Amino acid sequence: MAIHIIIDGYNLIRQSPELGGLDIQDLQLGRDALVDMLAAYKKVKPHKITVVFDGTAEPVLYGSRDRAKGIAIRYSQGGESADDVIRRMARREKAKALVVSSDREVMTAAESAGATVLDSAAFEEKIAMARYLAVKGGEETVFSGWAPTTRKKGPSRRLPKRKRKARARMEKL
């Protein structure tokens, strides 16, 4: 199943120490740096990525939808916020969506719609790890073999199906 990563753009920019400095200088610099960072990530992991920005204060020359370097960019229309657009996209995409935001209300709404959620700081770490592995040329090694133990396991220790599916989507990042 393909993953559609939906990102709360300004939230990620302002949570990031790297992008936050550029955002303070100029708002467009922060957006461009985020798109560049996501384009580099997309070369390593070819997931569908959409960044949603608040477009209420944007000039009319920006459309509500745009595309740059393979990244879909959406601006919210007048009268709605980027959070509303993200909630609507999460309801439409359901289990295919992975929502990146540190806004608790957005995360709760997306999770209740069936989407997987990830906070901005954790997503930025995933991007950094993917860039590092791409440069190094290695692949993450996850030991999934059997380890001898006397500890009993059973259904009571198993995560709920929804959380197991969310974990599987997170491992694809």
C-alpha positions in Angstrom: 0.0 0.0 0.0 1.4 3.4 -1.0 1.7 6.1 1.7 0.5 9.6 1.2 2.5 11.9 3.6 0.4 15.0 4.4 2.5 17.7 6.1 1.4 20.8 8.1 4.0 23.0 6.4 4.3 26.0 8.8 4.1 23.7 11.8 7.1 21.6 10.6 9.0 24.8 9.6 8.5 26.4 13.0 9.3 23.2 15.0 12.6 22.7 13.1 15.7 24.5 14.3 17.2 24.3 10.8 14.1 25.7 9.0 13.0 28.0 11.7 15.9 30.3 11.3 15.2 30.7 7.6 11.5 31.3 8.4 12.4 34.2 10.6 14.5 35.8 7.8 11.8 35.4 5.1 8.7 33.2 5.0 9.4 32.2 1.4 12.9 31.1 2.3 11.5 28.7 4.9 9.0 27.3 2.5 11.6 26.8 -0.3 14.0 25.1 2.2 11.2 22.7 3.3 10.3 21.8 -0.3 14.0 21.2 -1.1 14.4 19.0 2.0 11.3 17.0 1.0 12.4 16.7 -2.6 15.7 15.2 -1.4 13.8 12.8 0.8 11.5 11.8 -2.1 14.5 10.7 -4.1 15.3 8.2 -1.4 11.8 7.2 -0.4 9.3 7.7 -3.3 6.2 8.4 -1.3 3.5 10.8 -2.4 4.1 14.0 -0.4 1.7 16.9 0.1 2.6 20.1 2.0 -0.3 22.2 3.2 0.2 25.9 4.1 -2.1 28.5 5.4 -3.0 30.6 2.3 -5.3 33.2 3.8 -2.5 35.8 3.8 -1.0 34.8 0.5 -1.2 37.1 -2.5 -3.7 36.1 -5.2 -0.9 35.1 -7.6 -0.5 31.8 -5.6 -3.1 29.2 -6.7 -4.6 26.9 -4.1 -2.5 24.0 -5.6 1.0 24.0 -6.8 3.7 21.4 -7.5 7.5 21.9 -7.1 10.2 19.3 -7.4 7.7 16.4 -7.2 6.1 17.8 -4.0 2.4 18.8 -4.1 1.9 22.1 -2.4 -1.6 23.2 -1.2 -2.7 26.5 0.2 -5.8 26.8 2.2 -8.5 29.0 0.7 -10.0 32.1 2.5 -12.2 31.2 5.4 -10.4 27.9 6.3 -7.1 27.0 7.8 -4.4 24.6 6.8 -5.6 22.4 9.7 -9.0 22.1 8.1 -7.5 21.1 4.8 -5.3 18.4 6.5 -8.3 17.0 8.4 -10.3 16.8 5.2 -7.5 15.1 3.4 -7.0 12.6 6.3 -10.7 11.7 6.2 -10.5 11.1 2.4 -7.2 9.1 2.5 -8.0 7.2 5.7 -5.4 4.4 6.3 -3.2 5.5 3.3 -2.4 8.9 5.0 0.5 9.7 7.3 -0.1 13.1 8.9 2.9 15.1 10.1 2.0 17.8 12.6 2.7 18.8 16.2 -0.8 20.3 16.5 -2.6 18.1 19.0 -6.1 18.8 17.5 -4.9 17.9 14.0 -3.2 14.7 15.2 -6.4 13.6 17.1 -8.7 14.3 14.2 -6.4 12.5 11.7 -6.0 9.5 14.0 -9.7 9.2 14.5 -10.1 9.3 10.7 -7.8 6.2 10.5 -4.6 8.0 9.4 -1.2 7.4 11.1 0.2 10.5 12.8 3.8 11.6 13.4 4.9 14.7 15.2 7.2 17.2 13.3 10.4 16.5 15.3 10.1 12.7 14.7 9.5 13.2 11.0 12.5 15.5 10.7 14.6 12.8 12.3 13.3 10.2 9.8 14.3 12.6 7.0 17.7 13.1 8.4 18.2 9.3 8.8 17.1 8.7 5.2 19.5 11.3 3.9 22.3 9.8 6.0 21.6 6.3 4.7 21.4 7.6 1.1 24.8 9.3 1.4 26.4 6.4 3.2 24.9 3.9 0.8 23.7 1.6 3.5 20.3 0.2 4.4 18.7 0.2 7.8 19.2 -3.2 9.4 16.4 -4.3 11.6 16.9 -7.7 13.4 13.6 -9.5 13.1 14.9 -13.1 13.8 14.0 -15.3 16.6 15.7 -14.7 19.9 15.7 -17.5 22.5 13.8 -16.6 25.6 11.7 -18.3 28.3 9.4 -15.3 28.4 5.8 -16.3 27.4 4.2 -14.5 24.6 0.6 -14.6 23.5 -2.3 -12.5 22.2 -2.4 -10.4 25.4 1.0 -8.9 24.4 0.0 -8.2 20.8 -0.8 -4.6 19.8 -4.2 -3.9 18.5 -4.6 -4.3 14.7 -4.9 -0.5 14.1 -1.6 0.1 15.9 0.1 -2.8 14.1 -0.9 -1.3 10.8 0.3 2.1 11.9 3.6 0.7 12.9 4.0 -1.0 9.5 3.3 2.3 7.8 5.9 4.0 10.0 8.5 1.4 9.1 8.1 2.3 5.5 9.5 5.8 6.2 
